[in-house]
Amino acid sequence: MEVQQKISLCPECSACPEVEVLEDEGRPVAVRIGEGGERITLPKAAWNTLVRYVKEGVLTAL
């Protein structure tokens, strides 16, 4: 898998967690979130569920 897109959760520094969209054969397949050795990889279906929950208001800002 290769990193298709990388987004810092704090654009003002390079020490904060990042979101990386991973692709395989040109298609997004997973999302990796975290920093350093503390990372979690969500399969595409789990990521899409998380996005849907945010959009529907099931998950909101803390």
N, C-alpha and C positions, 0 to 999 in steps of 0.2 A: 504494500500500500504506500502511496505517496501523498504528501500534503498538497491539497488543491488550493486551500485558502487558510490564512492564519490571521486571527484578530486578537489584539490585546484587550483585556477587560479594563485596562487603565492605559490609555494612549499617552499618558504623560511620563511613563517610565518603562523600563524593560524588565522589571522584577516582579510584575504582577501576573496572575494567571492568564493563559491564552486559550482560545478556542481554535482548534485545527480541524478543518474538514478534510477527511481522508478519502482518497479515490483509489479505485482498482479498475484498470483498463478504461480510464477516462470517465468513470461513473462514481458519484459520491456513494460511499458505503458505510461510513461511520464518522463520529465526531469525537475528538479527544479534547478533554478540558482539564486544565490544571497548570502546575508549574513545577519545575525541577523533577524530582522523583515522585511527586504526588500528583498523579494523573489518573483519570478514569476515561475509558473509551465506551461510548454508547453506540450500539448498532443503529443503523438508519431508522428503523421502526421506533426505537425508544426515543431518539432525538425528535422525530416528528411528533410523537405523543407529547413530549415536553413542550414543544413549540405550540401545539394545539391547546394544551392546558393554559399556557400564558395568554394566548389570544382570546380564549373563552372566559378568562378571569378566574379559572379554578386556582391558578397560582398567581399571586400578586406580589408587588414590592413589599419588602419587610420594613 
